[in-house]
Amino acid sequence: MNQLTNRELLLLEENLKLEASMATFAQSCVHLISDPQLRALCQRIAQDHHNDYQELSRHINMRNM
């Protein structure tokens, strides 16, 4: 496999930061919302962003071996 360029790594790292921020934000919303359906939605959103973060992280690690 080809290694990622510096620019590609920077873009992926920026995306990682965004995914982490979105997961944190959605998780903080869970604690502020009393409506069960909205809480569940925020939990799903937080989990989706966390999963995206993990997937990007794995991709970066695999490509730079």
C-alpha positions in Angstrom: 0.0 0.0 0.0 1.1 3.5 -0.7 1.8 5.8 2.2 -0.4 8.9 2.6 1.1 12.2 1.6 1.6 14.9 4.3 -1.4 16.8 2.9 -3.6 13.7 3.1 -2.5 13.0 6.6 -3.2 16.6 7.6 -6.7 16.4 6.1 -7.4 13.1 7.9 -6.1 14.5 11.2 -8.4 17.5 10.8 -11.3 15.2 10.1 -10.4 13.2 13.2 -10.6 16.3 15.3 -13.9 17.2 13.8 -15.4 13.8 14.4 -14.1 13.9 18.0 -15.6 17.3 18.5 -19.0 16.2 17.1 -19.0 13.1 19.2 -18.3 15.2 22.3 -20.9 17.7 21.5 -23.6 15.2 20.8 -22.8 13.3 24.0 -23.0 16.6 26.0 -26.5 17.2 24.5 -27.6 13.8 25.8 -27.1 15.2 29.4 -29.1 18.4 28.6 -32.1 16.9 26.9 -35.0 15.4 28.8 -37.1 14.1 25.9 -36.3 10.3 25.6 -36.5 10.3 21.8 -34.1 13.2 21.4 -31.8 11.8 24.0 -31.7 8.5 22.0 -31.1 10.4 18.8 -28.2 12.3 20.3 -26.7 9.1 21.7 -26.9 7.5 18.2 -25.3 10.6 16.7 -22.5 10.5 19.3 -21.9 6.8 18.7 -21.9 7.3 14.9 -19.2 10.1 15.2 -17.2 7.9 17.6 -17.3 5.0 15.1 -16.3 7.4 12.3 -13.4 8.6 14.4 -12.3 5.0 15.0 -12.5 4.1 11.4 -10.5 7.1 10.3 -7.9 6.3 12.9 -7.6 2.7 11.8 -7.3 3.9 8.2 -4.5 6.3 9.0 -2.6 3.6 11.0 -3.0 0.9 8.3 -1.9 3.3 5.5 1.3 4.4 7.3 2.7 1.0 8.2 
